[in-house]
Amino acid sequence: RLSPDGTRLAWLTWSHPNMPWDGSELWVGELNADGTVGRSRRVAGGAEESIFQPEWSPAGTLYFASDRNNWWNLYRLKEDGAMEAVFEAEAEFGLPQWLFAMSTYAFASDELLVCAYARRGDWSHGLLDTRRKTLERVELPYTDITYVRADHLRAVFRAGSPTARAAVVELDLETRGATVLRRASEVSVDPAYLSTPRAV
């Protein structure tokens, strides 16, 4: 990930046989005028800590998910290089990285982060105030939410549930109204044929 001012690059590494969800490292390097990476350092992660989705905020602060407390929670890198928890909960804000470009959060502004998080296997959508460190849950009829993208007006993501086929959904950040932009299939199935899991 390239920083907004184009001067720094953040990336993940891991060493075989570890997979990125076992242990990975987050590095930040300074970019030289010719585009090569100059001085670089590891800022988080290790053999026993998994890092997911490094992202720069609009103001240039590096955010990421880490499972250092056994949950993929959100952190940011302070100016002095220390890690600061943005929001800690018994919830997953990360995913096993089977593919590149996976995302569970995006910035609507420097102080508003649109995110998806899982509790007991079900995914929810939320709005995280990065200044107050508070999370507002947005009520949506989905239990699987991934590939979150956002700007200051809306969020777009892929979502589905046991009774709703996967779809690309748009969320208006002002009204909290959700609109299905495209479904994976328009074939309808009577909900009576579908089982909805229940947490016990």
N, C-alpha and C positions, 0 to 999 in steps of 0.2 A: 504494500500500500504506500503510495506516494503522499507525502504531507501536502496540505493545501498550498503552502508557499513554494513547494518544489525543491526544498533543501534537504529533506530527510526521506529515507526509505525504511519501512518496517516489513519484516518477513518472518516466517516460521521455518524452523528446521527440526528434524528428528533423525535418530540414528537407528538403523536396522539392528536387531529385530523389533525394536519398538515401533509401534504405529502411532500416529499423532494423538490418538486418544489415550495411549499409555503414558507417554512422556514426550514433550516437545518444548522447544525454546523459542522465545520471541527476541529478535534482534532489531536494533535500530542503527542505521549507518548514515553518515553525512555524504551527500552527493557532491561530487566535484563538478566543475564547470563543463567538463567533457562528458558528463553522464556516468562516470565510473563511481563506485562506492569507495569513499575514503575511510576515515576512522569509524569503527563500528564497535558495538558492545551488546552483550546479552542483557536484557532488562527484566526478563521474567522467564519462568519455566525451568524445566530440568528433567531428569530421568523419571521422576515420580510425579511430575506436575504437567497436566495437559493445558495447552493454551489454544483458544478458539477465536477466530475472526478478529484480528487486529483492525481497528478503524480509527482514523483521525477525525476529531470533531472539527466543525467549521473554524474554530479558533486555533486549531493545531495541537490539541491535547490527544495523546494516544490512549484509546480505550481497547479493552479486550476482555474475553471471558477466561477465567482460570478455575481449575477444580482443586485449588490448594486447600480448601476446607471441605473437600469431598463432594461439593456441588459446583457446577459450572456457573459461578456468579460473576457479576460485572465489576471490573476494576479500571482504574486509569493511572497513568504515569504522571506523577507530580513533577514540577520543574526541578526539584532537587534529586530526581531519579527514584524516589520512593514510590511504592505501590499504595494506592488508596482505594478502599472498597467503595463502589458507587451504590451498590445495593446488595445486601446479603440476605439470603433466604434459603429455605430448604426447597429449592427449585432449580431446574436446569435452564440456563440461558445459552447453552451450547449443545452441539450435536457431535457424534462421531464423524470425522471427516472422511467419508467414503468418496467424496467428490470435491473438486475445487469450487470456489465461489459460493459456498453455502453461507447463508446469513440468517441470523435470528434478530438482528436489530439494525436500525438506521437512524440517522440524525434528521429531525425535522428542523432543528435549530441547535445552537450551542447548548441550550438549557433544556431541550426536549428531545428525548430519545424514544422512538417507537420500537417496541420489542415484542417478541414472542417468548414464552417460557412454559416449561412443563412441570406439572405437579402430579405425581402418582399416574404418570402415563398420558395425561390429557394436557393439551396445549391451550394456552390462553393468550389473548392479546392485551398489551398494556402500554401505558404512556408513563415514562419515567422522567421525573423532574431531576436533572443532574445536579442542581444547586441544593434543593431541599432533600434530595435522596428519598423521594417518595414515589410510590408506584400506584397508578390508577388503573384498575382493571376495566377493559372495555368489553361489554357483554356482546358476544357474537356466538352464532350457533355452530361453531367449529371446534374440533378437538385435535386437529392436525394443522399446524401453521408453520410455514417455512418460507425461505427466500424473501425476506422483508426488505423493501426499498421504500424510501420516503423523500419528500421535499417539505417545504413549509406549509403546504396546503393539504397534502394527502399522503397516504401510505398505500402501497400495493404489495400483495403477497399471494402465495399459493395456500389454499385452505381446503379442508374437507372434513368429513365426519363419517361415522358408521352409516348414516342415512343420506349423506350428500356427497356426490362425486367431487373429486378434486376440481378446483376452479381457481382462476385468477380473480382476486377480489380487490376492490378499491375502497378505502376507508377515508371519508371526509374528516379531517382532524378537527374541524370546527363543530360540525353537527353530530359527529360520531356515527353518521349513517354509512352503511356498507352497501356496495353495489357489485353484483357479479358481472365481470367484464367478459369472461369466456369460461365455459365448462369443458372438462375433458371429454364429455359425451353428453348428448341431449336425450339419451335413452332414459326413460323414467321407470323406476321399479316401485311397486307398492311397498310402503314402509312396513307393512305387516309381515313381509318376508325377511326383514332385516332384524338382527339382534343387536341391541345396544349394550355394550359392556357396562357393568356397574362396579364401582370401587367398594371393596369390603374392608 
